[in-house]
Amino acid sequence: MSVLKQIKDIEDEINRTQRNKATEFHLGTLKAKLAKLKRELLADSTKKKGAGGDGFDVNKSGDARVGLVGFPSVGKSTLLNKLTNTFSEVASYEFTTLTCIPGVIQYKGAKIQLLDLPGIIEGAKDGKGRGRQVISTARTCNLIIIVLDCLKPLTHKRKIEYELEGFGIRLNKKPPNITFKKKEKGGLNMMASCPLTHLNTELVNAILKEYKCPNADVMFRCDATVDEFIDVIEGNRVYIPCIYAMNKIDQITIEELDLIDRIPNCCPISANHEWNLDGLLEKIWEYLDLIRLYTKPKGQLTDFGAPVIVKREKRTVEDFCNRIHKHILRQFKYAWVWGSSVKHAPQKVGKEHTLEDEDIVQIVKKI
C-alpha cells in the first residue's frame, strides 16, 4: 500500500471517529501515525528531487520576506505590481504565473521582499501543480499573505490552511511551551506546571511508543493538545504570522464587506482599484513586528534617511551592532541612546540595553 493511500485511510478513520473521552486515546495514536507518514512522504520527495529540489531559487534579500499564497486568478500578481512596481504578468486565465516573481516594498525605511508565488490547487502538499515548491518557498517567509477571492473566502481559506498545515506550517500560532528530551533508559518522566485537559500519561506514552521513543523527559508548561505535542516531537514545524487579504471587494455589497471584516487577521482590499493598500501595508508592518533604529556618528547629525531595521524580539544594543557589522562588538565600549528606551537623553548604556522603536544610537569604540 502506498504512503498516500495509508494517509488517506487514516484521515478517513479520524473523520469517522467521534470525539469524546473514550476515543481520545485512539485518536491520539492515529494522529501520531499520520504525522509519521507525512514526514516519510516529504522525505521521499526530497530524495527523488535531490538536495536542492524543493522551493524556487530566489535569494533572500531586504529586512524581511513576505509570500503571496492563494488559488489561481485571485489577484496575487496584480497586488505585487501595485505594491512594488514590479511587472508580473496578469491575465484573465488561470496559472498566468508559473514561477516565483520577487519584488521589493519600500515602507518606513525598510526593504521588504515580496514574492508572487504560483497559484496552488487542492492536493498541493502531495505534490500536485508544483504545490510542494510553492509551499517550500512559503516556509522561508517571515509573513504569509493568503490572497482570497471575497466571493468565496471561507471555502478557499480552509482549503489553503489545510494544505499549509499538511506541510508543517502553523499560521498565527506560537510554538507550544513543551520541553521534550530523549534519553537512553528510564521510561517516561512526565511533568506539568499546569492542569492538562487534552493529554494524560497513558496517551503521551502511546504517542512516544508510536515514535519508538519510550524513554524521554517531557515538561508541559501549557495546556497542550495532542497535535501540539506531536509537532514538538517532529521538530520541523515553522510558526509564521499570516494575513488574509480579501481581494476584489469592489464586487460585493457594503453588508457583505462588514461580514468579511469580522474574520480574524483579515484585510479587505481591491488590488485592481488600489483600495485599502495602505491599510494592508500597515498590517504587514505590524505582523512583521519590526522596529527602526537610527545611527548618529560622533559630531554629526542623526541619519534619519537609512534606519537600521531589527526584529522586536532582538532589539538589544548588541543585536543592533550585529545588524550593522559583526566586527563592531569587538571594539564596543558603550553607547549613547536618545529615545523612549532611556530615562534621560542621551543616556550611556551597555550592550545588554533593550532599545525601542525610533531610538537614536551612537556607538563609542575602544581606543
Backbone hydrogen bonds, N-H to C=O, Kabsch-Sander energy under -0.5 kcal/mol:
donor,donor_aa,acceptor,acceptor_aa,energy
6,Q,2,S,-2.1
7,I,3,V,-2.6
8,K,4,L,-2.3
9,D,5,K,-2.4
10,I,6,Q,-2.4
11,E,7,I,-2.6
12,D,8,K,-2.3
13,E,9,D,-2.1
14,I,10,I,-2.4
15,N,11,E,-2.1
16,R,12,D,-1.9
17,T,13,E,-1.7
20,N,18,Q,-0.8
23,T,20,N,-0.7
24,E,20,N,-1.0
27,L,23,T,-2.7
28,G,24,E,-2.1
29,T,25,F,-1.9
30,L,26,H,-2.0
31,K,27,L,-2.4
32,A,28,G,-1.8
33,K,29,T,-2.2
34,L,30,L,-2.4
35,A,31,K,-2.3
36,K,32,A,-1.9
37,L,33,K,-2.3
38,K,34,L,-2.2
39,R,35,A,-1.8
40,E,36,K,-2.2
41,L,37,L,-2.4
42,L,38,K,-2.1
43,A,39,R,-2.5
44,D,40,E,-2.6
45,S,41,L,-1.9
46,T,42,L,-1.8
47,K,43,A,-2.0
48,K,44,D,-2.1
49,K,45,S,-1.9
50,G,46,T,-1.2
53,G,50,G,-1.6
58,V,56,F,-2.0
63,D,111,K,-3.3
64,A,111,K,-0.9
66,V,113,Q,-3.4
67,G,143,L,-2.2
68,L,115,L,-2.9
69,V,67,G,-0.6
69,V,145,I,-2.7
74,V,71,F,-0.7
79,L,75,G,-1.9
80,L,76,K,-2.2
81,N,77,S,-2.5
82,K,78,T,-2.2
83,L,79,L,-2.2
84,T,80,L,-2.3
85,N,81,N,-1.4
86,T,80,L,-0.6
88,S,86,T,-0.6
98,L,96,T,-0.6
101,I,99,T,-0.5
101,I,116,D,-2.1
103,G,114,L,-2.1
105,I,112,I,-3.3
106,Q,104,V,-0.5
107,Y,105,I,-0.7
107,Y,110,A,-2.3
110,A,107,Y,-2.3
112,I,105,I,-2.8
112,I,110,A,-0.7
113,Q,64,A,-2.7
113,Q,111,K,-0.6
114,L,103,G,-3.1
115,L,66,V,-2.8
116,D,101,I,-3.0
116,D,114,L,-0.5
117,L,68,L,-1.3
117,L,115,L,-0.9
120,I,70,G,-2.1
124,A,121,I,-1.4
126,D,123,G,-1.0
127,G,124,A,-2.0
128,K,123,G,-1.9
130,R,127,G,-0.7
131,G,128,K,-1.2
134,V,130,R,-1.9
135,I,131,G,-2.6
136,S,132,R,-2.6
137,T,133,Q,-1.8
138,A,134,V,-2.0
139,R,135,I,-1.6
140,T,137,T,-1.2
141,C,138,A,-1.5
142,N,65,R,-2.5
143,L,65,R,-1.3
144,I,241,P,-2.1
145,I,67,G,-3.2
146,I,144,I,-0.6
146,I,243,I,-2.4
147,V,69,V,-2.6
147,V,145,I,-0.8
148,L,146,I,-0.5
148,L,245,A,-2.7
150,C,148,L,-0.6
150,C,247,N,-2.1
152,K,149,D,-1.9
156,H,152,K,-1.4
157,K,153,P,-2.6
158,R,154,L,-2.2
159,K,155,T,-1.6
160,I,156,H,-2.6
161,E,157,K,-2.4
162,Y,158,R,-2.1
163,E,159,K,-1.9
164,L,160,I,-2.5
165,E,161,E,-2.7
166,G,162,Y,-1.9
167,F,163,E,-0.6
167,F,164,L,-0.9
168,G,165,E,-1.7
169,I,164,L,-2.2
170,R,168,G,-0.5
170,R,238,V,-3.1
171,L,169,I,-0.6
172,N,240,I,-2.0
173,K,170,R,-0.6
178,I,176,P,-2.1
179,T,219,M,-2.6
180,F,178,I,-0.6
181,K,217,D,-2.3
183,K,215,N,-1.8
189,N,216,A,-2.7
190,M,188,L,-0.6
191,M,218,V,-2.7
193,S,220,F,-2.8
197,T,195,P,-0.6
204,V,200,N,-2.5
205,N,201,T,-2.5
206,A,202,E,-2.0
207,I,203,L,-2.3
208,L,204,V,-2.3
209,K,205,N,-2.1
210,E,206,A,-1.7
211,Y,207,I,-1.1
212,K,209,K,-1.6
213,C,208,L,-2.8
216,A,187,G,-1.4
216,A,214,P,-0.7
217,D,181,K,-3.0
218,V,189,N,-2.5
218,V,216,A,-0.5
219,M,179,T,-2.6
220,F,191,M,-2.7
221,R,177,N,-2.4
221,R,219,M,-0.6
224,A,222,C,-1.9
229,F,225,T,-2.0
230,I,226,V,-2.3
231,D,227,D,-2.2
232,V,228,E,-1.7
233,I,229,F,-1.9
234,E,230,I,-2.7
235,G,231,D,-2.4
238,V,168,G,-2.4
240,I,170,R,-2.1
240,I,238,V,-0.7
243,I,144,I,-2.2
244,Y,265,N,-2.9
245,A,146,I,-1.7
245,A,243,I,-0.8
246,M,244,Y,-0.9
246,M,267,C,-1.2
247,N,148,L,-2.7
247,N,245,A,-1.1
249,I,269,I,-1.5
251,Q,248,K,-1.6
252,I,249,I,-1.2
257,L,253,T,-2.0
258,D,254,I,-2.2
259,L,255,E,-1.5
260,I,256,E,-2.3
261,D,257,L,-2.2
262,R,259,L,-1.0
263,I,260,I,-1.7
266,C,263,I,-1.1
267,C,244,Y,-2.7
269,I,246,M,-2.9
270,S,275,W,-1.6
274,E,270,S,-1.0
275,W,270,S,-2.1
277,L,274,E,-0.5
280,L,276,N,-1.6
281,L,277,L,-2.3
282,E,278,D,-2.2
283,K,279,G,-1.9
284,I,280,L,-2.4
285,W,281,L,-2.3
286,E,282,E,-2.1
287,Y,283,K,-2.6
288,L,284,I,-2.2
289,D,285,W,-1.0
290,L,285,W,-0.9
291,I,310,V,-2.6
293,L,308,V,-2.0
294,Y,359,D,-2.8
295,T,303,D,-0.6
296,K,361,V,-1.8
300,Q,297,P,-2.0
303,D,295,T,-2.3
304,F,302,T,-1.2
308,V,293,L,-3.7
309,I,307,P,-0.6
310,V,291,I,-2.0
312,R,289,D,-2.5
314,K,311,K,-1.3
317,V,353,H,-1.7
318,E,351,K,-2.1
320,F,316,T,-2.2
321,C,317,V,-2.4
322,N,318,E,-2.3
323,R,319,D,-1.9
324,I,320,F,-1.3
325,H,321,C,-2.8
328,I,325,H,-1.4
330,R,327,H,-0.8
331,Q,327,H,-0.6
331,Q,328,I,-1.1
332,F,329,L,-0.7
333,K,334,Y,-0.5
333,K,364,V,-2.4
334,Y,364,V,-1.5
335,A,349,V,-2.2
336,W,362,Q,-2.7
337,V,347,Q,-2.0
338,W,360,I,-2.5
342,V,339,G,-1.1
347,Q,337,V,-1.9
349,V,335,A,-2.9
353,H,350,G,-1.2
355,L,315,R,-2.7
358,E,292,R,-3.3
359,D,292,R,-0.6
359,D,356,E,-1.5
360,I,338,W,-3.1
361,V,294,Y,-3.0
362,Q,336,W,-2.6
364,V,334,Y,-2.8
365,K,363,I,-0.5
366,K,331,Q,-3.1
